[in-house]
């Protein structure tokens, strides 16, 4: 079955069913990338180590979420 045929069949579905198809397709594209996750873990650990060693200043949560 071609992509065009699949699309035509999907367009014939009820709106709720089309939504489910779209949701499923989007979820399949949003799979975690382990390499990127590893890079972020390393970065978070470096930042935490720098903070604990006093080489990086923290910002109070109240300041971050303060209304402007």
N, C-alpha and C positions, 0 to 999 in steps of 0.2 A: 504494500500500500504506500502510495507516495505522500509526501508532506502535504501537498495540496488536497488530497482526498481526506487525510486525517483532519485538516483544518475545516473542510466542508462538513464533515460529520460532526465535529465539535461545535460548529456554528448552529447546527440543527438541534443541539441540546437545549434544555430549559436553562434559564439564567443561573439557577442554583447549581446545576450540573456543570455548566461552563466554568463557574467560579471554582468548583472543586478541581477541575482539570487544570486551570491556571495556577491554583495554589500548589498542586502537586508538581507541576513543571518548575515553578519558582523555587520550591523547596529542594528539588533535585539539583538546581544550579547553586544553591547556597550551602554546599557541603564544606565542612571545616577543612582548612589546609594545615596539615600537621606542621609543615616547615614554618609557616607564619606563626602558628601557635608557639612553637619552640623559640622563635626569635623574640616574641613578646614576653615569654617567661624569663628569658635571659635578661632582657631590658628591665623588667620589673625587679628582678633580683639585684641588678646593678644599682638601680635607683634606691632600693631599700637599704642596701649596704652603704651607699653614699650618705643617705639620711642618717643612719645609725652612727656613722663615723663622723658626722658633723660637716660633711662636705657639701651637703644639699639641705637647703632650708625648706621647711614645710609651710603650708598655708592653712590657717585655721578653717575648718569647715564652715563656720559662721560667716567668714569673709567671702568664701566661694559662693555661698547661697544667699548672700545678702541682696535684698531688693534694691534695684538701682532707680 
